[in-house]
């Protein structure tokens, strides 16, 4: 009797197959700037920051070879006496900002974690690679020896007096004539290009109906209640479909097979965590999308309120949320959770917190005043249900 060992091995998967974030060397949105001396690249970034920092969190990646040379010759190499004495990390409150120095191995995973909260990362391309590039045609730093770094050029900058694109670039970049060409001195123009590039790269928006709760106060499944001739799960999904690319329904595994026809279930992958489990399950399914999350217990919710949220979405933040009408805190539901909120929520979970509102309160978010506060009114009890039904019929 023979055994097909090969077939058995082929079917075996050692690790779970998971969707991975579309990250570059340092982050989701990154641009290497190369083709000029390092000083000119840093000066350009310094000029751009006042234009970009108002709406985006911008990081800059560079190397300090002078510090390395100093350390090699026996100097401090930029390290403080505490770090030189053997501390592995030093946090210093500079009053207007905090600084952390660490002795760590900057592997590809660590550097992405360190810059995870940035909207965009600008990189000195003379020292480091990035997924996309802006090139400067400075005769002092020709690019003929760095063509392998030009994998996805997005714009060309011309210093004063430079008008021609070198032939070697035309050979390497057949599409060079379709690229935007800007003067290196045109700070506002370059900043506008970067902002538009970032805007065009925003993650798509998917919808998630939260319908997996136990509905203990209502004493019946709130997702199955009908205020508008449809189950609330269906009605809410229809509202989301007006503003999202597609819509899924977050539910318990035992609910997945009993959803109304036309609804796509997303059974909880993070079990027993309430709304946070549903949000995390969506981000695990697709970590490259933003998720507009809405609970199924909002019978007064309108498309107008959802459109307002989407139109005022700030994809450079962790999330865009409405402020509660009862206090200054954000509403964690009826909110847009951007891809980088995945790591934020996991960090709070690792610290023992499963409250998405706490994550919002302690994160960089866009907080909006709801145009129609009554749209966000929860209906959680039979008494509230009776009142809501009378008002909706009036």
Protein Blocks (a to p, Z undefined) as FASTA:
>chain_A
ZZdfklmmmmpcfbacdddddddfkbmbdcddehiafklmmmmmmmmmmmmmmmpccddd
dddfklmmmmmnopanopafklmnopabdcddehjaccddddddddfklmmmmmmmpfbd
cddfklpccfbdcddddfklccklmmmmmmbcfbdcddehiabdcfklmmmmmmlmmpcc
ddfklmmlmmmmmmmmmmmmpccddddddfkbgolmnopafklpcfeopafklmmmmmmm
mmpfbdcddddfklmmmgcehiacdddfbghkljmlmmmmmmmmmmmbccddddfklfkb
cfklmmmmmmmpcfkbmbdcdddfkbmbdcfbhpacdfklmmmmmmmmmnopabfklmmm
mpccdddddfblmlmpccfbfklmmmmmmmmmZZ
